Amino acid sequence: MSNHGGKRENAGRPRGQGKFGEPTTTMRIPQSQTAIVKDFLDALQRKRANGNHGTINTDVEVDDFLIPKINDQPTLLPLFSTKVAAGLPSPADDHVEKSLDVSEFLIDHAASTFFVTIKGESMIDVGLVPGDKVVVDRSKIPVIGDIVLAVVDREFTIKILDYGANKMPRLMPANSSGAYRPIYIRPDTQFEIFGVVIGSFRRFK
């Protein structure tokens, strides 16, 4: 009888000895989202190692990376042509300009899009406040002036893309209080633009 083959007792990596020091589980994710999940976990591990205080991203942190779920049937809601300062538009049919699919309005390329929650106040001058969900598209080519989700030394941050006097990229906050400083990208900085912010949304209640 052969002693080869089959599962050996106590074989393999001991439980809880992985990167996060805890048991793992198998899950399936879309192939296009693999890099997003991997980079998020790397950033989470770095944040834990720093005692939950990032070295770069202490003014605007991002949280809750979410992948959009697109329904087969679009959700069409009435879009009113009447412009009002406050209150509700008239429900009369002659004020309905067309129907709006919220997913189609927010998302250009579903396979390269995900949502991120804003945490921090350095971007409030462009209307991004804590708790907002921003729509990030990895397929967009970033240009100067875009709001981007960047990875700086393995920390995520959301800022405005700009160039400094030395023609190196810099990430600018949008808060007129002066409490937040630009992030200057130097030759030895680990830097990647992870995606372009194309929109945002929030709930009030």
Backbone as CSV, one residue per row, in Angstrom:
resi,resn,N_x,N_y,N_z,CA_x,CA_y,CA_z,C_x,C_y,C_z
1,MET,0.852,-1.187,0.000,0.000,0.000,0.000,0.894,1.245,0.000
2,SER,0.578,2.200,-0.836,1.385,3.413,-0.949,1.085,4.365,0.196
3,ASN,2.140,5.013,0.672,1.968,6.010,1.718,1.852,7.422,1.150
4,HIS,1.861,7.537,-0.190,1.808,8.838,-0.843,0.368,9.223,-1.171
5,GLY,0.137,10.520,-1.300,-1.182,11.009,-1.687,-2.070,11.224,-0.484
6,GLY,-3.122,11.999,-0.706,-4.059,12.271,0.365,-3.595,13.404,1.262
7,LYS,-4.471,13.879,2.086,-4.171,14.988,2.990,-3.427,14.478,4.213
8,ARG,-2.306,15.124,4.543,-1.544,14.742,5.714,-1.985,15.535,6.930
9,GLU,-1.994,14.901,8.064,-2.404,15.563,9.302,-1.430,16.683,9.643
10,ASN,-1.984,17.835,10.027,-1.215,19.027,10.420,-0.389,19.609,9.275
11,ALA,-0.728,19.227,8.021,0.000,19.786,6.883,-0.528,21.183,6.579
12,GLY,0.285,21.954,5.862,-0.128,23.290,5.457,0.219,24.335,6.505
13,ARG,-0.127,25.602,6.173,0.173,26.718,7.070,-0.700,26.648,8.316
14,PRO,-0.139,26.847,9.510,-0.953,26.849,10.729,-2.031,27.916,10.668
15,ARG,-3.183,27.631,11.268,-4.285,28.587,11.277,-3.871,29.867,11.995
16,GLY,-4.258,30.995,11.404,-3.971,32.267,12.034,-2.576,32.793,11.788
17,GLN,-1.813,32.184,10.847,-0.438,32.604,10.609,-0.284,33.399,9.316
18,GLY,-1.389,33.815,8.697,-1.323,34.567,7.452,-0.992,36.030,7.692
19,LYS,-1.162,36.831,6.653,-0.795,38.244,6.701,-1.540,38.994,7.802
20,PHE,-2.793,38.605,8.038,-3.606,39.315,9.023,-3.696,38.575,10.353
21,GLY,-3.012,37.434,10.463,-2.983,36.717,11.729,-4.312,36.138,12.149
22,GLU,-5.118,35.727,11.174,-6.416,35.152,11.498,-6.803,34.171,10.401
23,PRO,-7.764,33.274,10.674,-8.181,32.317,9.648,-8.700,33.030,8.408
24,THR,-8.589,32.364,7.250,-9.043,32.936,5.989,-10.273,32.190,5.489
25,THR,-10.953,32.795,4.527,-12.105,32.166,3.913,-12.035,32.389,2.412
26,THR,-12.643,31.505,1.669,-12.645,31.602,0.216,-13.856,32.413,-0.242
27,MET,-13.625,33.345,-1.176,-14.738,34.121,-1.729,-14.460,34.391,-3.199
28,ARG,-15.506,34.613,-3.966,-15.378,34.925,-5.381,-15.689,36.405,-5.607
29,ILE,-14.807,37.070,-6.348,-15.025,38.467,-6.691,-14.819,38.617,-8.185
30,PRO,-15.421,39.652,-8.794,-15.197,39.862,-10.230,-13.711,40.039,-10.520
31,GLN,-13.242,39.451,-11.626,-11.823,39.514,-11.963,-11.340,40.948,-12.078
32,SER,-12.209,41.832,-12.588,-11.814,43.227,-12.776,-11.609,43.964,-11.465
33,GLN,-12.129,43.406,-10.354,-12.045,44.079,-9.067,-10.939,43.512,-8.185
34,THR,-10.166,42.548,-8.686,-9.137,41.904,-7.871,-8.116,42.900,-7.347
35,ALA,-7.633,43.793,-8.212,-6.619,44.760,-7.792,-7.168,45.711,-6.738
36,ILE,-8.436,46.082,-6.857,-9.054,46.981,-5.886,-9.043,46.348,-4.496
37,VAL,-9.486,45.104,-4.412,-9.551,44.414,-3.124,-8.147,44.216,-2.554
38,LYS,-7.195,43.810,-3.394,-5.833,43.575,-2.923,-5.206,44.850,-2.379
39,ASP,-5.340,45.969,-3.126,-4.737,47.214,-2.672,-5.407,47.729,-1.406
40,PHE,-6.714,47.533,-1.296,-7.398,47.962,-0.088,-6.911,47.182,1.126
41,LEU,-6.726,45.868,0.984,-6.241,45.055,2.101,-4.808,45.432,2.468
42,ASP,-3.980,45.746,1.455,-2.612,46.182,1.749,-2.624,47.484,2.546
43,ALA,-3.494,48.417,2.144,-3.578,49.687,2.856,-4.115,49.490,4.271
44,LEU,-5.073,48.575,4.424,-5.616,48.292,5.752,-4.550,47.717,6.661
45,GLN,-3.725,46.808,6.142,-2.652,46.225,6.951,-1.649,47.301,7.366
46,ARG,-1.319,48.193,6.426,-0.377,49.282,6.744,-0.950,50.183,7.831
47,LYS,-2.238,50.460,7.755,-2.888,51.329,8.740,-2.877,50.681,10.129
48,ARG,-3.122,49.377,10.174,-3.072,48.667,11.463,-1.660,48.703,12.036
49,ALA,-0.675,48.539,11.166,0.715,48.555,11.634,1.106,49.914,12.189
50,ASN,0.461,50.974,11.698,0.744,52.326,12.181,-0.169,52.734,13.331
51,GLY,-0.855,51.762,13.906,-1.746,52.082,15.013,-2.974,52.854,14.575
52,ASN,-3.454,52.559,13.306,-4.631,53.207,12.747,-4.426,54.680,12.488
53,HIS,-3.187,55.140,12.399,-2.910,56.530,12.054,-1.956,56.526,10.867
54,GLY,-2.446,56.881,9.681,-1.632,56.871,8.478,-0.578,57.954,8.523
55,THR,0.534,57.723,7.816,1.598,58.704,7.793,1.314,59.812,6.792
56,ILE,0.528,59.544,5.774,0.219,60.541,4.762,-1.228,60.982,4.867
57,ASN,-2.099,60.029,5.040,-3.518,60.236,4.819,-4.260,60.494,6.125
58,THR,-3.816,61.482,6.914,-4.465,61.758,8.184,-5.572,62.791,8.054
59,ASP,-5.676,63.480,6.909,-6.703,64.506,6.771,-7.944,63.995,6.070
60,VAL,-7.793,63.246,4.999,-8.948,62.597,4.379,-8.634,61.123,4.231
61,GLU,-9.290,60.317,5.002,-9.180,58.889,4.836,-10.372,58.413,4.039
62,VAL,-10.232,57.255,3.435,-11.347,56.661,2.723,-11.705,55.362,3.401
63,ASP,-12.944,54.989,3.267,-13.452,53.831,3.983,-14.487,53.150,3.099
64,ASP,-14.849,51.925,3.439,-15.957,51.228,2.787,-15.825,51.196,1.270
65,PHE,-14.863,50.442,0.767,-14.784,50.218,-0.671,-15.955,49.319,-1.079
66,LEU,-16.809,49.799,-1.954,-18.013,49.079,-2.343,-18.060,48.923,-3.854
67,ILE,-18.436,47.746,-4.307,-18.585,47.481,-5.735,-20.052,47.667,-6.111
68,PRO,-20.349,48.428,-7.169,-21.753,48.656,-7.532,-22.420,47.381,-8.011
69,LYS,-23.681,47.236,-7.662,-24.491,46.117,-8.126,-25.500,46.682,-9.126
70,ILE,-25.361,46.279,-10.372,-26.210,46.793,-11.434,-27.338,45.799,-11.683
71,ASN,-28.571,46.257,-11.531,-29.723,45.405,-11.771,-29.969,45.236,-13.271
72,ASP,-30.508,44.078,-13.638,-30.842,43.849,-15.044,-31.898,44.832,-15.527
73,GLN,-32.835,45.145,-14.644,-33.872,46.103,-14.984,-33.516,47.461,-14.384
74,PRO,-33.372,48.503,-15.207,-33.010,49.820,-14.675,-34.097,50.382,-13.777
75,THR,-33.679,51.161,-12.784,-34.621,51.851,-11.910,-34.867,53.239,-12.483
76,LEU,-36.001,53.426,-13.127,-36.319,54.687,-13.786,-37.200,55.528,-12.875
77,LEU,-36.735,56.734,-12.568,-37.469,57.659,-11.721,-37.729,58.945,-12.502
78,PRO,-38.837,59.645,-12.202,-39.142,60.870,-12.956,-38.125,61.967,-12.700
79,LEU,-37.710,62.639,-13.771,-36.823,63.781,-13.688,-37.635,65.018,-14.053
80,PHE,-37.834,65.903,-13.067,-38.686,67.067,-13.272,-37.900,68.197,-13.920
81,SER,-38.535,68.863,-14.867,-37.899,69.991,-15.536,-38.063,71.280,-14.749
82,THR,-39.035,71.321,-13.833,-39.266,72.515,-13.036,-38.107,72.745,-12.077
83,LYS,-37.582,73.951,-12.026,-36.490,74.292,-11.119,-37.062,75.080,-9.946
84,VAL,-36.803,74.591,-8.737,-37.332,75.234,-7.546,-36.190,75.431,-6.562
85,ALA,-36.273,76.490,-5.758,-35.248,76.764,-4.760,-35.353,75.807,-3.585
86,ALA,-36.573,75.429,-3.234,-36.798,74.509,-2.129,-38.169,73.892,-2.319
87,GLY,-38.432,72.833,-1.556,-39.729,72.197,-1.666,-39.751,71.161,-2.762
88,LEU,-40.965,70.772,-3.173,-41.143,69.725,-4.169,-41.689,70.307,-5.464
89,PRO,-41.259,69.790,-6.615,-41.859,70.229,-7.875,-43.273,69.704,-8.007
90,SER,-44.004,70.297,-8.895,-45.375,69.857,-9.119,-45.373,68.444,-9.665
91,PRO,-46.258,67.573,-9.177,-46.301,66.205,-9.685,-47.023,66.080,-11.013
92,ALA,-47.456,67.193,-11.584,-48.201,67.137,-12.835,-47.342,66.554,-13.950
93,ASP,-47.958,65.805,-14.847,-47.223,65.126,-15.913,-46.492,66.093,-16.828
94,ASP,-47.007,67.311,-16.993,-46.372,68.219,-17.940,-45.055,68.778,-17.413
95,HIS,-44.723,68.483,-16.152,-43.441,68.918,-15.605,-42.382,67.811,-15.666
96,VAL,-42.782,66.614,-16.040,-41.829,65.513,-16.117,-41.116,65.574,-17.461
97,GLU,-39.806,65.828,-17.418,-39.027,65.954,-18.650,-38.690,64.583,-19.223
98,LYS,-38.233,63.677,-18.369,-37.897,62.324,-18.799,-37.690,61.472,-17.560
99,SER,-37.414,60.192,-17.782,-37.095,59.296,-16.672,-35.586,59.147,-16.578
100,LEU,-35.101,59.023,-15.339,-33.671,58.943,-15.088,-33.340,57.631,-14.395
101,ASP,-32.402,56.879,-14.954,-31.869,55.687,-14.315,-30.673,56.125,-13.475
102,VAL,-30.772,55.984,-12.159,-29.733,56.483,-11.262,-28.390,55.806,-11.541
103,SER,-28.401,54.504,-11.777,-27.147,53.794,-12.052,-26.492,54.303,-13.324
104,GLU,-27.294,54.523,-14.360,-26.742,55.011,-15.618,-26.175,56.418,-15.464
105,PHE,-26.812,57.231,-14.605,-26.345,58.598,-14.389,-25.002,58.619,-13.661
106,LEU,-24.840,57.724,-12.675,-23.639,57.742,-11.840,-22.477,56.961,-12.426
107,ILE,-22.758,55.943,-13.233,-21.727,54.988,-13.633,-21.572,54.987,-15.150
108,ASP,-20.318,55.158,-15.599,-20.001,55.062,-17.023,-19.553,53.657,-17.411
109,HIS,-18.686,53.062,-16.588,-18.145,51.737,-16.876,-18.236,50.902,-15.596
110,ALA,-19.238,50.040,-15.536,-19.498,49.301,-14.299,-18.321,48.424,-13.896
111,ALA,-17.620,47.819,-14.869,-16.541,46.884,-14.544,-15.349,47.569,-13.898
112,SER,-15.208,48.881,-14.090,-14.046,49.598,-13.534,-14.448,50.605,-12.469
113,THR,-15.670,50.525,-11.982,-16.195,51.527,-11.055,-16.430,50.930,-9.677
114,PHE,-16.158,51.724,-8.645,-16.487,51.335,-7.276,-16.789,52.598,-6.477
115,PHE,-17.357,52.408,-5.295,-17.720,53.517,-4.414,-16.787,53.517,-3.202
116,VAL,-16.490,54.708,-2.718,-15.663,54.866,-1.532,-16.323,55.894,-0.623
117,THR,-16.260,55.657,0.678,-16.834,56.592,1.644,-15.786,57.614,2.073
118,ILE,-16.181,58.893,2.069,-15.293,59.968,2.506,-15.212,59.983,4.029
119,LYS,-13.996,60.172,4.540,-13.784,60.293,5.978,-12.765,61.402,6.198
120,GLY,-13.205,62.557,6.609,-12.318,63.705,6.765,-12.905,64.933,6.088
121,GLU,-12.288,66.094,6.301,-12.865,67.358,5.849,-11.964,68.158,4.911
122,SER,-10.918,67.571,4.384,-10.002,68.359,3.559,-10.545,68.642,2.162
123,MET,-11.697,68.047,1.794,-12.249,68.279,0.459,-13.634,68.909,0.508
124,ILE,-13.947,69.600,1.599,-15.304,70.124,1.754,-15.592,71.268,0.781
125,ASP,-14.563,71.970,0.291,-14.814,73.088,-0.625,-15.272,72.623,-1.997
126,VAL,-15.112,71.351,-2.315,-15.662,70.816,-3.559,-16.891,69.955,-3.267
127,GLY,-17.428,70.101,-2.070,-18.678,69.438,-1.740,-18.558,68.014,-1.258
128,LEU,-17.368,67.572,-0.884,-17.191,66.220,-0.367,-17.039,66.295,1.148
129,VAL,-18.034,65.794,1.856,-18.049,65.866,3.312,-18.045,64.453,3.871
130,PRO,-17.660,64.293,5.144,-17.616,62.950,5.731,-18.941,62.207,5.581
131,GLY,-18.840,60.960,5.172,-20.021,60.134,4.960,-20.478,60.070,3.515
132,ASP,-20.032,61.012,2.678,-20.394,60.972,1.263,-19.822,59.721,0.598
133,LYS,-20.551,59.203,-0.371,-20.036,58.139,-1.219,-19.541,58.779,-2.523
134,VAL,-18.295,58.518,-2.871,-17.773,59.022,-4.134,-17.700,57.875,-5.131
135,VAL,-17.910,58.218,-6.390,-17.891,57.249,-7.475,-16.522,57.335,-8.140
136,VAL,-15.770,56.250,-8.108,-14.405,56.214,-8.643,-14.372,55.300,-9.865
137,ASP,-13.822,55.814,-10.954,-13.719,55.048,-12.194,-12.240,54.855,-12.522
138,ARG,-11.787,53.609,-12.543,-10.382,53.300,-12.807,-10.043,53.399,-14.288
139,SER,-11.047,53.429,-15.167,-10.777,53.469,-16.595,-10.520,54.885,-17.101
140,LYS,-10.820,55.899,-16.314,-10.628,57.285,-16.729,-9.145,57.653,-16.685
141,ILE,-8.702,58.439,-17.656,-7.333,58.947,-17.665,-7.300,60.257,-16.881
142,PRO,-6.553,60.312,-15.774,-6.560,61.532,-14.949,-5.828,62.673,-15.636
143,VAL,-6.370,63.874,-15.464,-5.739,65.091,-15.965,-5.681,66.098,-14.822
144,ILE,-4.868,67.125,-15.021,-4.722,68.152,-13.993,-6.080,68.773,-13.691
145,GLY,-6.397,68.884,-12.415,-7.675,69.426,-11.984,-8.697,68.378,-11.606
146,ASP,-8.438,67.112,-11.968,-9.349,66.041,-11.579,-9.236,65.759,-10.085
147,ILE,-10.339,65.349,-9.492,-10.312,64.787,-8.143,-9.987,63.306,-8.301
148,VAL,-8.958,62.849,-7.603,-8.500,61.481,-7.800,-8.422,60.745,-6.472
149,LEU,-8.558,59.435,-6.558,-8.231,58.545,-5.450,-6.818,58.049,-5.709
150,ALA,-5.893,58.430,-4.842,-4.491,58.091,-5.041,-4.002,57.203,-3.906
151,VAL,-2.952,56.440,-4.200,-2.258,55.655,-3.193,-0.873,56.262,-3.036
152,VAL,-0.597,56.795,-1.860,0.685,57.436,-1.569,1.348,56.659,-0.441
153,ASP,2.485,56.049,-0.758,3.160,55.191,0.225,2.179,54.221,0.855
154,ARG,1.360,53.609,-0.003,0.403,52.560,0.359,-0.742,53.063,1.225
155,GLU,-0.985,54.365,1.236,-2.130,54.934,1.941,-3.057,55.586,0.927
156,PHE,-4.367,55.334,1.056,-5.341,55.935,0.163,-5.658,57.367,0.587
157,THR,-5.830,58.237,-0.384,-6.266,59.597,-0.113,-7.007,60.135,-1.326
158,ILE,-7.917,61.068,-1.111,-8.653,61.730,-2.193,-8.265,63.193,-2.201
159,LYS,-7.759,63.649,-3.334,-7.291,65.030,-3.478,-7.452,65.473,-4.930
160,ILE,-7.140,66.751,-5.187,-7.133,67.297,-6.545,-5.733,67.134,-7.125
161,LEU,-5.654,66.562,-8.329,-4.370,66.351,-8.979,-3.830,67.668,-9.539
162,ASP,-2.567,67.960,-9.251,-1.942,69.198,-9.700,-0.455,68.916,-9.942
163,TYR,0.237,69.897,-10.512,1.681,69.815,-10.664,2.328,70.963,-9.913
164,GLY,3.440,70.678,-9.252,4.181,71.705,-8.548,5.188,72.388,-9.460
165,ALA,5.992,73.267,-8.867,6.975,74.033,-9.632,8.028,73.135,-10.265
166,ASN,8.292,71.986,-9.659,9.300,71.070,-10.197,8.709,70.072,-11.183
167,LYS,7.469,70.313,-11.597,6.764,69.457,-12.559,6.456,68.070,-12.005
168,MET,6.659,67.878,-10.709,6.260,66.631,-10.077,4.810,66.752,-9.620
169,PRO,4.072,65.639,-9.618,2.676,65.720,-9.183,2.563,66.157,-7.725
170,ARG,1.483,66.801,-7.416,1.126,67.078,-6.030,-0.377,66.922,-5.902
171,LEU,-0.809,66.602,-4.706,-2.222,66.377,-4.417,-2.697,67.493,-3.509
172,MET,-3.682,68.248,-4.006,-4.115,69.456,-3.323,-5.412,69.226,-2.548
173,PRO,-5.480,69.696,-1.313,-6.741,69.660,-0.579,-7.679,70.744,-1.084
174,ALA,-8.914,70.689,-0.668,-9.904,71.709,-1.021,-10.619,72.128,0.255
175,ASN,-9.902,72.894,1.057,-10.449,73.403,2.311,-9.781,74.746,2.573
176,SER,-10.565,75.814,2.486,-10.021,77.169,2.563,-9.571,77.559,3.969
177,SER,-9.755,76.690,4.951,-9.344,77.016,6.318,-7.827,77.044,6.468
178,GLY,-7.112,76.436,5.541,-5.658,76.366,5.642,-5.169,75.279,6.575
179,ALA,-6.067,74.457,7.072,-5.686,73.418,8.033,-5.057,72.200,7.362
180,TYR,-5.154,72.121,6.040,-4.678,70.936,5.341,-3.629,71.322,4.310
181,ARG,-2.571,70.549,4.241,-1.444,70.862,3.369,-1.437,69.974,2.131
182,PRO,-0.861,70.461,1.040,-0.700,69.609,-0.142,0.209,68.424,0.157
183,ILE,0.039,67.376,-0.609,0.922,66.224,-0.542,1.826,66.287,-1.771
184,TYR,3.117,66.473,-1.554,4.069,66.577,-2.654,4.638,65.192,-2.966
185,ILE,4.624,64.844,-4.237,5.120,63.545,-4.674,6.584,63.699,-5.080
186,ARG,7.450,63.004,-4.384,8.880,63.057,-4.651,9.325,61.799,-5.393
187,PRO,10.522,61.829,-5.978,10.959,60.668,-6.763,10.953,59.353,-5.995
188,ASP,11.164,59.393,-4.673,11.209,58.155,-3.903,9.846,57.789,-3.300
189,THR,8.805,58.544,-3.637,7.468,58.280,-3.106,6.797,57.166,-3.895
190,GLN,6.208,56.221,-3.193,5.380,55.214,-3.847,4.034,55.859,-4.147
191,PHE,3.754,56.059,-5.426,2.598,56.861,-5.821,1.879,56.210,-6.995
192,GLU,0.566,56.129,-6.876,-0.263,55.624,-7.964,-1.620,56.311,-7.908
193,ILE,-2.103,56.746,-9.056,-3.475,57.234,-9.132,-4.360,56.021,-9.350
194,PHE,-5.193,55.742,-8.365,-5.980,54.524,-8.353,-7.264,54.673,-9.162
195,GLY,-7.729,55.900,-9.335,-8.945,56.133,-10.100,-9.338,57.594,-10.042
196,VAL,-10.240,57.976,-10.937,-10.734,59.352,-11.005,-12.122,59.410,-10.388
197,VAL,-12.332,60.377,-9.508,-13.650,60.583,-8.905,-14.541,61.280,-9.929
198,ILE,-15.632,60.626,-10.318,-16.520,61.189,-11.339,-17.845,61.684,-10.773
199,GLY,-18.078,61.461,-9.479,-19.329,61.921,-8.887,-19.382,61.570,-7.415
200,SER,-20.463,61.968,-6.785,-20.672,61.656,-5.369,-22.162,61.696,-5.073
201,PHE,-22.527,61.095,-3.942,-23.917,61.162,-3.506,-23.966,60.983,-1.999
202,ARG,-25.078,61.420,-1.394,-25.251,61.292,0.053,-26.723,61.200,0.383
203,ARG,-26.991,60.726,1.575,-28.362,60.697,2.113,-28.438,61.607,3.311
204,PHE,-29.568,62.279,3.463,-29.758,63.169,4.593,-30.527,62.511,5.736
205,LYS,-31.236,61.468,5.455,-31.966,60.758,6.522,-32.334,59.361,6.039
